[in-house]
Amino acid sequence: MTILRFPQRAVQAPAVEVKIDRHRIADALDWQQAIIAEARRYPGGSPALVRWLRETGLLAQCSYFSTDPEGGPLRFRFIGRPALDTLGEAWGRMMLGRPENEDPHDIFAAAISHQYLEAIDGGGAVYNEIAVTGIGQPFSFTHALIGWQIGARRAVLSAVKMHDVAGPRLHRPVGTASDAA
Protein backbone atom coordinates (compact mmCIF):
# COMPACT_ATOMS: atom_id res chain seq x y z
CA MET A 1 0.00 0.00 0.00
CA THR A 2 1.27 3.44 -0.94
CA ILE A 3 1.00 6.25 1.56
CA LEU A 4 0.60 9.71 0.08
CA ARG A 5 2.13 12.56 1.98
CA PHE A 6 0.90 16.08 1.55
CA PRO A 7 2.96 19.08 2.56
CA GLN A 8 1.98 20.49 5.92
CA ARG A 9 0.94 24.12 5.62
CA ALA A 10 -0.92 26.17 8.10
CA VAL A 11 -4.29 27.24 6.83
CA GLN A 12 -4.46 30.99 7.06
CA ALA A 13 -7.73 32.80 7.42
CA PRO A 14 -8.23 35.56 4.89
CA ALA A 15 -7.25 39.02 6.07
CA VAL A 16 -10.21 41.04 7.28
CA GLU A 17 -10.50 44.42 5.62
CA VAL A 18 -13.06 47.04 6.61
CA LYS A 19 -13.40 50.12 4.40
CA ILE A 20 -15.50 52.93 5.85
CA ASP A 21 -16.60 55.95 3.82
CA ARG A 22 -18.31 58.80 5.68
CA HIS A 23 -21.23 60.52 3.97
CA ARG A 24 -23.58 63.38 4.72
CA ILE A 25 -26.79 62.56 6.58
CA ALA A 26 -28.60 63.98 3.54
CA ASP A 27 -27.21 61.00 1.56
CA ALA A 28 -28.98 58.48 3.83
CA LEU A 29 -31.94 56.54 2.49
CA ASP A 30 -35.35 58.07 3.17
CA TRP A 31 -36.25 55.54 5.85
CA GLN A 32 -32.87 56.03 7.58
CA GLN A 33 -33.48 59.79 7.57
CA ALA A 34 -36.95 59.19 9.03
CA ILE A 35 -35.39 57.18 11.87
CA ILE A 36 -32.85 59.94 12.52
CA ALA A 37 -35.62 62.57 12.62
CA GLU A 38 -37.78 60.49 14.94
CA ALA A 39 -34.81 59.71 17.23
CA ARG A 40 -34.13 63.45 17.58
CA ARG A 41 -37.61 63.80 19.09
CA TYR A 42 -36.50 61.53 21.95
CA PRO A 43 -33.15 62.70 23.29
CA GLY A 44 -31.66 59.77 25.14
CA GLY A 45 -33.93 57.27 23.42
CA SER A 46 -37.31 56.20 24.68
CA PRO A 47 -39.76 53.32 24.63
CA ALA A 48 -41.82 55.61 22.36
CA LEU A 49 -39.02 55.47 19.76
CA VAL A 50 -39.03 51.65 19.89
CA ARG A 51 -42.82 51.67 19.58
CA TRP A 52 -42.57 53.96 16.52
CA LEU A 53 -39.92 51.69 14.95
CA ARG A 54 -42.12 48.65 15.54
CA GLU A 55 -45.27 50.35 14.20
CA THR A 56 -43.50 51.53 11.03
CA GLY A 57 -41.89 48.12 10.44
CA LEU A 58 -38.39 49.60 10.71
CA LEU A 59 -37.34 47.91 13.94
CA ALA A 60 -36.15 44.81 12.06
CA GLN A 61 -33.64 46.99 10.15
CA CYS A 62 -32.06 48.23 13.37
CA SER A 63 -29.67 47.03 16.03
CA TYR A 64 -29.49 48.64 19.45
CA PHE A 65 -26.58 48.77 21.88
CA SER A 66 -26.48 50.27 25.36
CA THR A 67 -24.42 50.20 28.49
CA ASP A 68 -25.69 49.12 31.86
CA PRO A 69 -27.17 52.03 33.89
CA GLU A 70 -23.85 52.53 35.71
CA GLY A 71 -21.87 52.59 32.43
CA GLY A 72 -19.41 50.05 31.10
CA PRO A 73 -19.15 48.63 27.59
CA LEU A 74 -21.87 48.84 24.97
CA ARG A 75 -23.85 45.60 24.93
CA PHE A 76 -25.92 44.02 22.17
CA ARG A 77 -29.52 44.62 23.30
CA PHE A 78 -31.36 44.06 20.00
CA ILE A 79 -29.91 42.64 16.79
CA GLY A 80 -31.71 43.42 13.54
CA ARG A 81 -32.24 41.23 10.48
CA PRO A 82 -29.38 42.69 8.42
CA ALA A 83 -26.80 41.63 11.02
CA LEU A 84 -28.44 38.25 11.61
CA ASP A 85 -28.77 37.52 7.90
CA THR A 86 -25.12 38.45 7.30
CA LEU A 87 -23.36 37.06 10.39
CA GLY A 88 -25.79 34.28 11.29
CA GLU A 89 -28.47 33.41 13.82
CA ALA A 90 -25.96 31.49 15.97
CA TRP A 91 -23.73 34.58 16.13
CA GLY A 92 -26.76 36.67 17.16
CA ARG A 93 -27.75 34.27 19.94
CA MET A 94 -24.16 34.22 21.17
CA MET A 95 -23.80 38.02 21.16
CA LEU A 96 -27.15 39.15 22.60
CA GLY A 97 -26.48 40.80 25.97
CA ARG A 98 -22.71 40.58 25.57
CA PRO A 99 -20.33 43.53 25.19
CA GLU A 100 -19.89 44.52 21.55
CA ASN A 101 -16.11 44.39 21.98
CA GLU A 102 -16.37 40.61 22.60
CA ASP A 103 -17.53 40.00 19.03
CA PRO A 104 -15.35 37.23 17.53
CA HIS A 105 -15.04 39.34 14.36
CA ASP A 106 -12.59 41.53 16.26
CA ILE A 107 -11.20 43.66 13.41
CA PHE A 108 -14.69 44.38 12.07
CA ALA A 109 -16.04 45.02 15.58
CA ALA A 110 -13.22 47.46 16.41
CA ALA A 111 -13.79 49.46 13.23
CA ILE A 112 -17.54 49.69 13.83
CA SER A 113 -17.05 50.43 17.54
CA HIS A 114 -15.18 53.61 16.63
CA GLN A 115 -18.22 54.69 14.63
CA TYR A 116 -20.55 53.99 17.57
CA LEU A 117 -18.40 56.10 19.86
CA GLU A 118 -18.35 58.95 17.36
CA ALA A 119 -22.16 58.92 17.17
CA ILE A 120 -22.42 58.91 20.97
CA ASP A 121 -19.71 61.48 21.69
CA GLY A 122 -20.58 63.75 18.76
CA GLY A 123 -24.21 64.07 19.78
CA GLY A 124 -25.37 63.80 16.17
CA ALA A 125 -26.12 61.10 13.66
CA VAL A 126 -23.36 59.47 11.62
CA TYR A 127 -23.87 57.94 8.17
CA ASN A 128 -21.34 55.57 6.56
CA GLU A 129 -20.95 53.14 3.70
CA ILE A 130 -18.94 50.10 4.76
CA ALA A 131 -17.39 47.28 2.73
CA VAL A 132 -16.06 44.17 4.48
CA THR A 133 -13.95 41.33 3.14
CA GLY A 134 -12.45 38.37 4.99
CA ILE A 135 -15.57 37.43 7.00
CA GLY A 136 -17.45 34.84 4.95
CA GLN A 137 -18.69 36.28 1.67
CA PRO A 138 -17.75 39.94 1.13
CA PHE A 139 -20.57 42.25 2.21
CA SER A 140 -21.33 45.93 2.25
CA PHE A 141 -23.90 48.14 3.87
CA THR A 142 -24.83 51.63 4.90
CA HIS A 143 -25.72 52.50 8.44
CA ALA A 144 -27.16 55.55 10.09
CA LEU A 145 -26.02 55.71 13.70
CA ILE A 146 -27.79 57.74 16.36
CA GLY A 147 -26.05 57.92 19.74
CA TRP A 148 -27.03 59.10 23.20
CA GLN A 149 -25.35 59.67 26.52
CA ILE A 150 -27.16 60.47 29.75
CA GLY A 151 -24.88 60.42 32.76
CA ALA A 152 -22.88 57.18 32.68
CA ARG A 153 -25.37 55.45 30.36
CA ARG A 154 -24.58 55.40 26.63
CA ALA A 155 -26.56 53.94 23.74
CA VAL A 156 -26.52 53.76 19.96
CA LEU A 157 -29.16 52.80 17.41
CA SER A 158 -27.90 51.48 14.06
CA ALA A 159 -30.25 51.56 11.05
CA VAL A 160 -28.72 49.23 8.45
CA LYS A 161 -29.26 48.69 4.72
CA MET A 162 -27.31 45.75 3.32
CA HIS A 163 -26.03 45.87 -0.26
CA ASP A 164 -25.26 42.95 -2.51
CA VAL A 165 -21.77 41.45 -2.53
CA ALA A 166 -20.74 43.74 -5.41
CA GLY A 167 -20.04 46.38 -2.80
CA PRO A 168 -21.36 49.75 -1.79
CA ARG A 169 -22.93 52.10 -4.29
CA LEU A 170 -19.76 54.19 -4.52
CA HIS A 171 -17.67 51.19 -5.50
CA ARG A 172 -19.94 49.81 -8.26
CA PRO A 173 -20.14 50.88 -11.86
CA VAL A 174 -23.14 53.12 -12.50
CA GLY A 175 -26.09 51.29 -13.98
CA THR A 176 -25.66 47.98 -12.16
CA ALA A 177 -28.87 46.30 -11.10
CA SER A 178 -28.34 47.04 -7.42
CA ASP A 179 -27.95 50.81 -7.76
CA ALA A 180 -31.57 51.16 -6.72
CA ALA A 181 -30.88 49.45 -3.37
Residue frames as qw, qx, qy, qz and C-alpha x, y, z in Angstrom:
[[0.000, 0.890, 0.456, 0.000, 0.00, 0.00, 0.00],
 [0.406, 0.355, -0.004, 0.842, 1.27, 3.44, -0.94],
 [0.255, -0.743, -0.432, 0.442, 1.00, 6.25, 1.56],
 [0.313, 0.697, 0.194, 0.615, 0.60, 9.71, 0.08],
 [0.416, -0.496, -0.313, 0.695, 2.13, 12.56, 1.98],
 [0.178, 0.855, 0.293, 0.390, 0.90, 16.08, 1.55],
 [0.356, 0.297, -0.310, 0.830, 2.96, 19.08, 2.56],
 [0.331, -0.653, -0.584, 0.351, 1.98, 20.49, 5.92],
 [0.136, 0.339, 0.067, 0.929, 0.94, 24.12, 5.62],
 [0.024, 0.393, 0.610, -0.688, -0.92, 26.17, 8.10],
 [0.103, 0.663, 0.627, 0.396, -4.29, 27.24, 6.83],
 [0.160, -0.161, -0.204, 0.952, -4.46, 30.99, 7.06],
 [0.185, 0.741, 0.602, -0.233, -7.73, 32.80, 7.42],
 [0.372, 0.627, 0.275, 0.627, -8.23, 35.56, 4.89],
 [0.238, -0.079, -0.273, 0.929, -7.25, 39.02, 6.07],
 [0.017, 0.778, 0.612, -0.141, -10.21, 41.04, 7.28],
 [0.225, 0.078, 0.143, 0.961, -10.50, 44.42, 5.62],
 [0.014, 0.768, 0.598, -0.229, -13.06, 47.04, 6.61],
 [0.243, 0.192, 0.235, 0.921, -13.40, 50.12, 4.40],
 [0.048, -0.725, -0.585, 0.360, -15.50, 52.93, 5.85],
 [0.197, 0.315, 0.282, 0.884, -16.60, 55.95, 3.82],
 [0.002, 0.497, 0.520, -0.694, -18.31, 58.80, 5.68],
 [0.081, 0.467, 0.573, 0.669, -21.23, 60.52, 3.97],
 [0.221, -0.172, 0.153, -0.948, -23.58, 63.38, 4.72],
 [0.327, 0.252, 0.782, -0.468, -26.79, 62.56, 6.58],
 [0.525, 0.512, -0.015, -0.680, -28.60, 63.98, 3.54],
 [0.375, 0.375, -0.771, -0.353, -27.21, 61.00, 1.56],
 [0.272, -0.010, 0.911, -0.311, -28.98, 58.48, 3.83],
 [0.129, -0.327, -0.838, -0.418, -31.94, 56.54, 2.49],
 [0.365, -0.488, -0.178, -0.773, -35.35, 58.07, 3.17],
 [0.782, -0.482, -0.364, -0.152, -36.25, 55.54, 5.85],
 [0.668, -0.115, -0.354, 0.645, -32.87, 56.03, 7.58],
 [0.070, 0.305, -0.058, 0.948, -33.48, 59.79, 7.57],
 [0.580, -0.521, -0.305, -0.547, -36.95, 59.19, 9.03],
 [0.799, -0.362, -0.412, 0.248, -35.39, 57.18, 11.87],
 [0.444, 0.077, -0.228, 0.863, -32.85, 59.94, 12.52],
 [0.204, -0.430, -0.111, -0.873, -35.62, 62.57, 12.62],
 [0.723, -0.506, -0.354, -0.310, -37.78, 60.49, 14.94],
 [0.753, -0.198, -0.400, 0.483, -34.81, 59.71, 17.23],
 [0.221, 0.280, -0.155, 0.921, -34.13, 63.45, 17.58],
 [0.484, -0.549, -0.223, -0.644, -37.61, 63.80, 19.09],
 [0.857, -0.493, -0.131, -0.070, -36.50, 61.53, 21.95],
 [0.209, 0.726, -0.567, 0.327, -33.15, 62.70, 23.29],
 [0.307, -0.398, 0.790, -0.352, -31.66, 59.77, 25.14],
 [0.293, -0.058, -0.918, -0.261, -33.93, 57.27, 23.42],
 [0.501, -0.050, 0.379, -0.776, -37.31, 56.20, 24.68],
 [0.405, 0.199, 0.890, -0.065, -39.76, 53.32, 24.63],
 [0.480, 0.709, 0.248, -0.453, -41.82, 55.61, 22.36],
 [0.222, 0.652, -0.586, -0.426, -39.02, 55.47, 19.76],
 [0.161, -0.123, 0.976, 0.083, -39.03, 51.65, 19.89],
 [0.449, 0.487, 0.665, -0.346, -42.82, 51.67, 19.58],
 [0.412, 0.753, -0.114, -0.501, -42.57, 53.96, 16.52],
 [0.078, 0.484, -0.813, -0.315, -39.92, 51.69, 14.95],
 [0.292, 0.121, 0.945, -0.086, -42.12, 48.65, 15.54],
 [0.449, 0.626, 0.461, -0.441, -45.27, 50.35, 14.20],
 [0.380, 0.753, -0.282, -0.456, -43.50, 51.53, 11.03],
 [0.976, 0.201, 0.066, 0.043, -41.89, 48.12, 10.44],
 [0.398, 0.792, -0.385, 0.256, -38.39, 49.60, 10.71],
 [0.616, -0.643, 0.424, -0.162, -37.34, 47.91, 13.94],
 [0.956, 0.048, 0.257, 0.135, -36.15, 44.81, 12.06],
 [0.621, 0.674, -0.079, 0.391, -33.64, 46.99, 10.15],
 [0.107, -0.836, 0.326, -0.429, -32.06, 48.23, 13.37],
 [0.734, -0.138, -0.547, 0.378, -29.67, 47.03, 16.03],
 [0.315, -0.859, 0.045, -0.401, -29.49, 48.64, 19.45],
 [0.673, 0.060, -0.505, 0.538, -26.58, 48.77, 21.88],
 [0.305, -0.835, 0.056, -0.454, -26.48, 50.27, 25.36],
 [0.251, 0.337, -0.740, 0.526, -24.42, 50.20, 28.49],
 [0.421, -0.500, -0.722, 0.226, -25.69, 49.12, 31.86],
 [0.170, -0.933, -0.273, -0.164, -27.17, 52.03, 33.89],
 [0.535, -0.769, 0.143, 0.321, -23.85, 52.53, 35.71],
 [0.216, 0.799, -0.470, -0.307, -21.87, 52.59, 32.43],
 [0.667, -0.192, 0.701, 0.163, -19.41, 50.05, 31.10],
 [0.147, -0.141, 0.727, 0.656, -19.15, 48.63, 27.59],
 [0.601, 0.201, -0.173, -0.754, -21.87, 48.84, 24.97],
 [0.394, -0.006, 0.914, -0.094, -23.85, 45.60, 24.93],
 [0.229, -0.118, -0.734, -0.628, -25.92, 44.02, 22.17],
 [0.359, 0.157, 0.588, -0.708, -29.52, 44.62, 23.30],
 [0.717, 0.502, 0.375, -0.305, -31.36, 44.06, 20.00],
 [0.283, -0.312, 0.691, 0.588, -29.91, 42.64, 16.79],
 [0.580, 0.512, 0.044, -0.632, -31.71, 43.42, 13.54],
 [0.899, 0.325, 0.292, -0.044, -32.24, 41.23, 10.48],
 [0.526, 0.789, -0.314, 0.052, -29.38, 42.69, 8.42],
 [0.135, -0.648, 0.721, -0.204, -26.80, 41.63, 11.02],
 [0.725, -0.102, 0.638, -0.238, -28.44, 38.25, 11.61],
 [0.839, 0.517, 0.131, -0.110, -28.77, 37.52, 7.90],
 [0.439, 0.783, -0.422, 0.125, -25.12, 38.45, 7.30],
 [0.009, 0.566, -0.751, 0.341, -23.36, 37.06, 10.39],
 [0.480, -0.072, -0.871, -0.075, -25.79, 34.28, 11.29],
 [0.650, -0.579, -0.229, -0.435, -28.47, 33.41, 13.82],
 [0.841, -0.274, -0.332, 0.329, -25.96, 31.49, 15.97],
 [0.397, 0.223, -0.184, 0.871, -23.73, 34.58, 16.13],
 [0.296, -0.539, -0.110, -0.781, -26.76, 36.67, 17.16],
 [0.798, -0.505, -0.297, -0.145, -27.75, 34.27, 19.94],
 [0.760, -0.098, -0.287, 0.575, -24.16, 34.22, 21.17],
 [0.300, 0.261, -0.091, 0.913, -23.80, 38.02, 21.16],
 [0.360, -0.688, -0.342, -0.530, -27.15, 39.15, 22.60],
 [0.633, -0.766, -0.100, -0.052, -26.48, 40.80, 25.97],
 [0.801, -0.208, 0.044, 0.559, -22.71, 40.58, 25.57],
 [0.136, -0.776, 0.144, 0.598, -20.33, 43.53, 25.19],
 [0.693, 0.711, 0.016, -0.117, -19.89, 44.52, 21.55],
 [0.125, 0.786, -0.606, -0.020, -16.11, 44.39, 21.98],
 [0.555, -0.253, 0.788, -0.079, -16.37, 40.61, 22.60],
 [0.796, 0.511, 0.019, -0.323, -17.53, 40.00, 19.03],
 [0.810, -0.172, 0.454, 0.329, -15.35, 37.23, 17.53],
 [0.571, 0.634, 0.246, 0.460, -15.04, 39.34, 14.36],
 [0.491, -0.626, -0.174, 0.581, -12.59, 41.53, 16.26],
 [0.309, -0.070, 0.297, 0.901, -11.20, 43.66, 13.41],
 [0.116, -0.529, -0.582, -0.606, -14.69, 44.38, 12.07],
 [0.445, -0.736, -0.500, 0.101, -16.04, 45.02, 15.58],
 [0.458, -0.452, -0.084, 0.761, -13.22, 47.46, 16.41],
 [0.154, 0.147, 0.395, 0.893, -13.79, 49.46, 13.23],
 [0.282, -0.613, -0.572, -0.467, -17.54, 49.69, 13.83],
 [0.520, -0.609, -0.454, 0.391, -17.05, 50.43, 17.54],
 [0.313, -0.182, 0.029, 0.932, -15.18, 53.61, 16.63],
 [0.134, -0.356, -0.481, -0.790, -18.22, 54.69, 14.63],
 [0.474, -0.638, -0.605, -0.045, -20.55, 53.99, 17.57],
 [0.480, -0.484, -0.281, 0.675, -18.40, 56.10, 19.86],
 [0.155, 0.047, 0.239, 0.957, -18.35, 58.95, 17.36],
 [0.297, -0.523, -0.567, -0.562, -22.16, 58.92, 17.17],
 [0.551, -0.644, -0.493, 0.198, -22.42, 58.91, 20.97],
 [0.479, -0.410, -0.116, 0.767, -19.71, 61.48, 21.69],
 [0.160, 0.135, 0.354, 0.912, -20.58, 63.75, 18.76],
 [0.236, 0.400, 0.519, -0.718, -24.21, 64.07, 19.78],
 [0.547, 0.476, -0.150, -0.672, -25.37, 63.80, 16.17],
 [0.928, 0.221, 0.282, -0.102, -26.12, 61.10, 13.66],
 [0.181, -0.544, 0.698, 0.430, -23.36, 59.47, 11.62],
 [0.849, 0.426, 0.170, -0.264, -23.87, 57.94, 8.17],
 [0.209, -0.562, 0.734, 0.319, -21.34, 55.57, 6.56],
 [0.887, 0.327, -0.226, -0.233, -20.95, 53.14, 3.70],
 [0.456, -0.563, 0.688, -0.036, -18.94, 50.10, 4.76],
 [0.826, 0.348, -0.405, -0.181, -17.39, 47.28, 2.73],
 [0.586, -0.530, 0.594, -0.150, -16.06, 44.17, 4.48],
 [0.787, 0.349, -0.498, -0.106, -13.95, 41.33, 3.14],
 [0.271, 0.375, -0.809, 0.363, -12.45, 38.37, 4.99],
 [0.392, 0.020, 0.715, -0.579, -15.57, 37.43, 7.00],
 [0.589, 0.406, 0.690, -0.115, -17.45, 34.84, 4.95],
 [0.454, 0.596, 0.459, 0.478, -18.69, 36.28, 1.67],
 [0.202, 0.034, -0.050, 0.978, -17.75, 39.94, 1.13],
 [0.059, -0.755, -0.653, -0.021, -20.57, 42.25, 2.21],
 [0.175, 0.144, -0.034, 0.973, -21.33, 45.93, 2.25],
 [0.184, -0.724, -0.663, 0.037, -23.90, 48.14, 3.87],
 [0.024, 0.537, -0.092, 0.838, -24.83, 51.63, 4.90],
 [0.430, -0.531, -0.673, 0.282, -25.72, 52.50, 8.44],
 [0.129, -0.712, 0.015, -0.690, -27.16, 55.55, 10.09],
 [0.544, -0.211, -0.653, 0.483, -26.02, 55.71, 13.70],
 [0.286, -0.752, -0.056, -0.592, -27.79, 57.74, 16.36],
 [0.568, -0.025, -0.648, 0.507, -26.05, 57.92, 19.74],
 [0.419, -0.796, -0.122, -0.420, -27.03, 59.10, 23.20],
 [0.505, 0.040, -0.631, 0.587, -25.35, 59.67, 26.52],
 [0.456, -0.724, -0.090, -0.510, -27.16, 60.47, 29.75],
 [0.615, -0.672, 0.388, -0.137, -24.88, 60.42, 32.76],
 [0.341, -0.449, 0.809, 0.168, -22.88, 57.18, 32.68],
 [0.673, 0.317, 0.665, -0.058, -25.37, 55.45, 30.36],
 [0.130, 0.472, -0.505, -0.711, -24.58, 55.40, 26.63],
 [0.670, 0.336, 0.653, -0.109, -26.56, 53.94, 23.74],
 [0.109, 0.400, -0.525, -0.743, -26.52, 53.76, 19.96],
 [0.727, 0.419, 0.470, -0.274, -29.16, 52.80, 17.41],
 [0.157, -0.347, 0.694, 0.611, -27.90, 51.48, 14.06],
 [0.699, 0.513, 0.283, -0.411, -30.25, 51.56, 11.05],
 [0.350, -0.371, 0.744, 0.431, -28.72, 49.23, 8.45],
 [0.765, 0.540, 0.013, -0.351, -29.26, 48.69, 4.72],
 [0.658, -0.244, 0.631, 0.332, -27.31, 45.75, 3.32],
 [0.454, 0.637, -0.369, -0.502, -26.03, 45.87, -0.26],
 [0.978, 0.197, -0.053, -0.031, -25.26, 42.95, -2.51],
 [0.808, -0.360, 0.212, 0.415, -21.77, 41.45, -2.53],
 [0.577, 0.602, 0.159, 0.528, -20.74, 43.74, -5.41],
 [0.429, -0.092, -0.260, 0.860, -20.04, 46.38, -2.80],
 [0.025, 0.653, 0.400, -0.643, -21.36, 49.75, -1.79],
 [0.465, 0.823, 0.323, -0.049, -22.93, 52.10, -4.29],
 [0.002, 0.915, -0.307, -0.262, -19.76, 54.19, -4.52],
 [0.326, -0.480, 0.772, 0.260, -17.67, 51.19, -5.50],
 [0.601, 0.335, 0.721, 0.081, -19.94, 49.81, -8.26],
 [0.146, 0.075, 0.504, 0.848, -20.14, 50.88, -11.86],
 [0.400, 0.268, 0.203, -0.853, -23.14, 53.12, -12.50],
 [0.645, 0.213, -0.395, -0.619, -26.09, 51.29, -13.98],
 [0.207, 0.083, -0.971, 0.088, -25.66, 47.98, -12.16],
 [0.461, -0.450, -0.676, -0.358, -28.87, 46.30, -11.10],
 [0.531, -0.531, -0.561, 0.349, -28.34, 47.04, -7.42],
 [0.192, 0.230, -0.067, 0.952, -27.95, 50.81, -7.76],
 [0.433, -0.523, -0.301, -0.669, -31.57, 51.16, -6.72],
 [0.645, -0.322, -0.645, 0.253, -30.88, 49.45, -3.37]]
